[in-house]
Amino acid sequence: MSTPTSPAIAILGTGSNAPARVLTNDELSRQVDTSDEWIFTRTGIRERRIAGPDESVAALAAAAGRFALADAGLEPGQIDLLIVATCTPDLPMPSTACLVQTELGLRERAACVDLNAACTGFVYALDHAWALLASGRYRHALVIGAEKNSTLIDWADRGTCVLFGDGAGAVVLGPARPGTTSGILDAQLGAIPGTAELLLVPGGGSSPLAPESRRHIAMKGKEVFKFAVRGMEEVTRDLLARNGLSGADLSLVVPHQANLRIIHALAQYLELPYERIFVNVDRYGNTSAASIPLALDEARRAGRLKTGDLMLLVAFGAGLTYGGALVRW
Ligand code: COA
């Protein structure tokens, strides 16, 4: 279990931003051999957002970050750590975080870095930021998940093109407000050795074996599905057990939004009524690292969180990676 911190580090604000362009299942079924019925039944997805060529990941991220700062009531100059979780950075270098720093007007003495743990990226970034804030060396962090997955899609591959979308979500972390019990309670991250080939983009990095034409998501869907359920269940079980909690103690679960059937499997495992699981995969598809902060922001705005509520954030992704965090709202 992670070391208790004094004061607790809490989520002080949330924000999100998605491109305006909606791509529906019906539109996709005019491009590839699929149907709204197939996609919805197998994944729960109805539509996703697609960024235009002029909408950068940095711009999506900055907009989400701006909303989160306003929600927290903080000025950009008060942020001293920025982590952008993304596996679709605008450029190999500099980091997307450095582009967002300039766009948001963060100060020079702010540490700015990208983190890639694919769809688990936001939970990884949250845990890293929490640890750095708990060290006392940083006071306020902006943690953003932002993706332009549409740039990694083979639009002729019906097995993957129906699943993903673009978007961004953000949280501001800092010392919990006095008189509240709010704070991150615990987190656990992991990665399953030997599973890289199940979900990857085989080209586009520095590997000489990877021609540009292979810069598309390749996936063994059925196997990823099984590991996803296993990873999310195991990390949830460990987090609850070592904190003396059970599924019944959770007021809200915000799972990675990849597939409604995976989310249902988790709900069943936790024996939780469906109302306690937040779902927006129907409207965004899988937005990778943006998925949890985008869902968290929507959950909050929909009044699904009250002060004192216990929440679980839980994700899986390429790696294969997985991670979970317990947060008292
Ligand atoms: N439209 C219509 N048919 C499709 C299709 C589509 N978009 N995609 C695949 N099919 C077909 C397949 O070709 C196959 O046809 P066949 O039986 O004639 O060979 C059939 O549908 C069943 O395919 P299968 O891959 O077995 O379906 P599935 O039930 O496993 O569902 C996924 C496929 C991708 C939806 C599912 O495996 C999944 O969600 N896996 C997890 C993926 C994930 O979450 N990735 C991100 C991780 S962060």
Residues whose N, C-alpha, C, O or C-beta is under 5 A from the ligand:
A	BS01	COA	D33 T34 S35 W38 R42 T43 C119 R158 G159 V162 G221 K222 V224 F225 A258 N259 F316 G317 A318
